[in-house]
């Protein structure tokens, strides 16, 4: 091709090989490699008390490798020993992509207009979350219609995530009057929804609470998406069971305001289905109508929950393509984490709910271990509850800013913003701020060390595709490529590249495939492109429908030129840059390094 030189080419054949180990985020139930020695760490979060001796042998570092002291100042970070602190004051260079890490924004009352959604997309939101624990189908449809207008006007792709309600227990306050609860007083939780909420009685949407709890159990009630603030949430201790009612002692004074509050019972099984009838109704109507890209399965408790949801989706037309992200929110999900990871396409670490079940000193260990497992399985890890204070403030706290950065350094793929964008006063500023923090953390992420660790973990049983894509990442690191171009029709190759976290953006060129249901012909590709918007480092572009997956060398060169022009227009590719290209030609995968000329 004119204007470039091919520096290096690698071929890999595509003969079939049985692999029982590596997951790729396809949701087919293939193994994830989590059979290794750290497979039981999630159970240890609950069963192993903290060691008073401080023995380093029990430190989480054993799960992330041991590194020699002759490396960087901090082996986990790409920091030089002679780095001057004054350098942190230098302004960051503007970039076409705000960050490699993706940001999921929950759309709601403060973020549902076309103008606000457009600004959210420009600020870096790549997936829009629709939470059906509140609002009806018509309300969310109007919001989604506004999102489609914003996508068209900004020319930025955006994935759609439907978040189910699941077995969520709620306190119902029909009149929405503030309810004052006083410490050391008593309050009754009743399933009788005909009664009105008062400071002495709270109606709940579950008839089985009296049989699920016992005297001494702890119950937490808070506003939508737990704030954890003592002024807006309350801890209760069960003191008596009276028929279907539960009498509780109030442990702290608080004022509950609004229509709904979520109720969480620590480490207690709630006998309700994970995918409720209400969830199925919403998915069958709103989900089918809008071809949702991702289903966030709230309160996932075991692998069977994921299999059940996938079976349900498979009967709903194009939703068989919808990815399922397991939302880990309680001890049951944590205990079955490894089997859930094998079945799900990704994992959402719901730190708000799970943070109530776990002792505070164990929360960080859960996050780091869970993210590590997702990384090694090649499945996206999403972290929630990072900048709660930005619901009402323009700037995050110091602890929150550091928390976001640490999530990125752990290897998280995406940050999920809930109340911050749904009802927060500064949805656009929140997305922009989180994006800037992510971008700064990515600059000191030790990509080379991570790559070596991921390759070592994968071992010798790589599939042909993973072998060639991991080679592409290594090549990009070695030649300091400005971008990796990956041609894919299913998105699988791009996800494999992203698994090894290259230093450069991955432009995933999605090649459409022609399919038929015997009544009409359609092209695939849109699902695959939008679903990659939740994976760290992948930035999809849709190829022209004329360039199908089974194409000639001439059309391959044509698509390559379009992709390179896209990179140049976005400022990612400049003259004399090196670009790594990963594509399939016939029965072989090819990795080639292009050195661009003027």
PEJO-V293221 format. One record per backbone hydrogen bond with DSSP energy under -1.0 kcal/mol. NH is the residue of the N-H (numbers start at 1). CO is the residue of the C=O. If there is no record, write none. Layout:
nh,co
NH,CO
NH,CO
This chain:
nh,co
4,1
5,595
7,593
10,591
12,589
14,587
39,36
41,38
44,40
46,43
47,43
48,44
58,55
59,56
62,59
63,60
64,61
73,79
77,74
78,444
79,77
83,80
87,84
88,85
89,86
90,87
102,413
104,415
105,127
106,417
107,129
110,422
111,108
117,113
118,114
119,115
120,116
121,117
122,118
123,119
125,120
126,103
127,103
128,159
129,105
130,161
132,163
140,136
141,137
142,138
143,139
144,140
145,141
146,142
147,143
148,144
149,145
150,146
151,147
152,148
153,149
154,150
155,151
159,126
161,128
162,294
163,130
164,296
168,166
171,261
172,203
173,259
176,173
179,256
181,254
184,250
185,182
187,248
188,200
189,246
190,202
193,191
195,192
198,201
202,188
204,190
205,170
212,208
213,209
216,238
217,214
219,236
220,264
221,234
222,262
233,229
234,221
236,219
237,249
238,217
239,247
240,247
242,245
245,242
246,189
247,240
248,187
249,237
250,185
251,235
254,181
255,231
256,179
261,171
262,222
263,169
264,220
266,218
268,265
272,270
280,276
281,277
282,278
283,279
284,280
285,281
286,282
287,282
288,283
289,285
290,286
292,287
293,160
294,160
295,323
296,162
297,325
298,296
300,327
307,303
308,304
309,305
310,306
311,307
312,308
313,309
314,310
315,312
316,313
319,316
320,317
321,318
323,293
325,295
326,346
327,297
328,348
334,330
335,331
336,332
337,334
340,336
341,337
342,338
343,339
344,340
345,324
347,380
348,326
349,382
350,328
350,348
351,349
354,350
355,351
356,353
357,353
358,354
362,359
366,362
367,363
368,364
369,365
370,366
371,367
372,368
373,369
374,370
375,371
376,372
377,373
379,374
382,347
383,414
384,349
390,387
391,388
392,389
393,389
401,397
402,398
403,399
404,400
405,401
406,402
407,403
408,404
409,405
410,406
412,407
413,381
414,381
415,102
416,383
417,104
421,418
422,418
423,419
425,391
430,426
431,427
432,428
433,429
434,430
435,431
436,432
437,433
438,434
439,435
440,436
441,437
442,438
443,439
446,76
447,445
450,446
451,447
452,448
453,449
454,450
455,451
456,452
457,453
458,454
459,455
467,463
468,464
469,465
470,466
471,467
472,468
473,469
474,470
475,471
476,472
477,473
478,474
479,475
481,476
482,578
484,505
485,580
486,507
487,582
488,509
495,491
496,492
497,493
498,494
499,495
500,497
501,498
506,537
507,484
508,539
509,486
510,541
511,488
515,522
517,520
522,515
524,513
529,525
530,526
531,527
532,528
533,530
534,531
535,532
537,100
538,535
539,506
541,508
543,510
547,544
548,546
549,512
551,549
556,552
557,553
558,554
559,555
560,556
561,557
562,558
563,559
564,560
565,561
566,562
567,563
568,564
569,565
570,566
571,568
572,567
573,567
577,574
579,594
580,483
581,592
582,485
583,590
585,588
588,585
589,12
590,583
591,10
592,581
593,8
594,579
595,5
596,577
597,3
